[in-house]
Amino acid sequence: MDNISARVLPPARWRTPRLGVTGGIGSGKSTVAAMLAARGAIHIDADQIARGVTAAGGAAMAPIAAAFGQELIAEDGGLHRERMRALAFADASARQRLEAIVHPLVGQATAERIAQAEQAGAALIVLDIPLLVESGRWSRQLDQVLVVDCSETTQIRRVIERNQLPREAIERILAAQATRKARRAAADMIIYNDTQDLERLRAQAVRIAALFGL
């Protein structure tokens, strides 16, 4: 398959096959997950769930306020993301405390959505998980891992264009994420996405979907 490497697919361990999709910031993983959804997969976005539980009224907000104080709460009642990002990068223990609050809630909501997808008779569940490799807890819940990979130079350029973040901030994010080598080592399938060619990327996503009968 052009620009894709893949291992032989094992039998699914679940009624509905579960494909974890991950990649570093700016890799295009969410774009690929959406393309798989367009082929009929059910797309569950862990990052979107995390944003929901840390929004105003979200399940994580009361314990976050208790753990970090009101200075980490934005005016709208949700998480003050910029302050938390700065704190997490400066203090690893703060990041661990935040993850201890947020990750179980994300895991619970994800499990509920998986159950709903299975009950609906989904042919494939795509779990879009930014920190799949870093967390170490997702592999037991997945049949396959698809890594969307590109060079760090490409990641930095894309995030600058998309988010207008300074280069130094992006480099800190990259340093906090798993290395490209670690992600590739965890992958059953890899899509290399260093170009801006969406049609080529879509063609690769179609080939992956076809492996699951979509």
N, C-alpha and C positions, 0 to 999 in steps of 0.2 A: 504494500500500500504506500503510495507516494507520501513521503514525509511523515510516516507513522511507523513506530516500532511496536510490536505486540507479542505477548506470550500466548500460548494456547489457552483458550478459555476452559476453566474447570466447570463441572456441573454446579448450578446454583445451590446454595445452602438453604435458600428460602423459597417460599412459594413464588415470589416475584424477585428476579435478579436485581441486585443492588450494585450500582456503579458509583464509586466515589470519584469526583472530579476535583482536582486541586492544581495549584500552581502559584508561583510567587506573584506579588503585586505587579499589575501591568502585563501579566502573561497572556491574558485573554481567556482565562478559564471560565468566567461567567458567560462570556459570549459563546463558548463551545457548549456549555450546559444548556443555554437557551436554544441553541441550534438542535441539540438532541431532543429538547422538549418539543420543538417544532416538528420532529419526526414521530412524536407520539409518546415520548417518555414523560413521566411525572417528575417535575423539577422541584427539589426541596433545597432551599438556599439557607444554609446555616448562618451566614452573615446577616441576612434579612431578619431571621428569627432573633438573632442577638440584638439587632437594632430595635426590634419590637419590645423585647423585655427591658431594654434600657431607655425606652421612650417614656414620656410623661404617663404615669399610671401603670407602667410596666412592672412585672413581678419582681424585677431585680432592684427597683429604685429604693424601696424602704431599707433593705439590707445594705445597699451601697451608701445611703445617707448615714446609716448607723456606723459603718466601717470607716468612711472617709470624711464625713462632715458635710455641711451644707455648701462649702466652697466648691465641691465637685458636682453640685446640682445646678443646672442651667435655669434661666428665668422661666422657661416653660414647664419646668418640673422634671425634665428628662436629664440624662447624663450630660455633663459639660464635657464634650468629647475632646476638645483641644487641651483642656487642663488635665484630663485623665491621660491623654496620650503623652503629654509632657512628663507627668508623674511616673507613668509606667516605664518610659524609657530611662528615666533617671533612677528609678528604684525598682529593682527586680521583685522585691517582696510585695510591693504594691500591685504589680501586675499579677502576681500569684494570688493575692487576696481577691482581686477583681475576678480572675478566672474561676476561683473557687465559688464565687457567687453566681456568675453568669453561666458557666459551662453546664452545671447540672440542669438549669432551667432550659437551656438550648437543647440538651440531650432529651429531656422529657418531651418538649414540644416536637422535636424531630421524630421521636418514637411514635407520637400520636399521629403525625402526618404520614409516616410510613404505614401504620396500621390502616389509615383511611385509604391510602393508595392501593394497598393490597385488597381491601374490601371492594374497591371500585374495579378490580380486575386489571390493574396496570400491567403492561407488558415489561416495563423497565422502570425502576426508580433511580433517578440521578440525584445524588447527594453532593451538592456544591459546597465544599468545605475548605476554606482558605488555609486553616492550620491542621489539615489532616495528618501530615507527617509529624509536625511538632507535637501534637497532643498524644500520639501513641495509643489512643483508646478507640479509634474508629475502625482499625483493621479487622477486629473481631465481628464487626457488624456489616462488612462489605464482602461482595464476591470478587470484585475487580477494582483496581485503582487506575484511573486515567490521569496522567500528568500532562498539563499544557506547559511547554517549556520554551524559553527564549533567552537570549543573552541579557546580562544585567544592563548593558548599554541600551538595549531596546526597552527594557523595563523602565529605566530612568527617563528616557525620552517620552514614553507614552504617559507616564504619571505626571510629568511636568506639563505636558499638553492637556491632559484630562483634568487634573486637580489643581494645577497652578501651585503646587508645593515647591519649596526650595529644594535644590539638589541635596543639601545636607540632611534635610528631614527624610527624604526618600532613602538615602543611604543608611540612615539609622533604622528605618523600617526593614530594609533588606538584611541588615546585620542581625536583626531580631528574628528573622524567618529562617527556616531550614535552607541549607545550601542547595544549589541545583543538583549537585552530586547525590545528596541524601534523598531528594525527591525522586530523581531518576532511579535510584536503587530500590525505592518502595513501589515503583510503577509496574503494572502489568502491561500497560499501553502508554505510549508517549506520542503526543502530537507536537511537532516542532513548529513554532509560530513566530518566526522572526520577521515575517513580511507583513505588509498592510493589506494583503490580498484577501478580502473577505470571502470571495467566491471559492478560492482555493481552500480556505479554512472550512467553509461549509461543506465542500466535497469530502474533506477528511472526516468531518462529523457524520456525514451520511454513511461513510464506510464503517465507522464505529457503530452507528445505530444498526446497520445491517447485520453485524455480528450477533445482535440480540433479537433479530427477526423484525426490526422496524424498517 
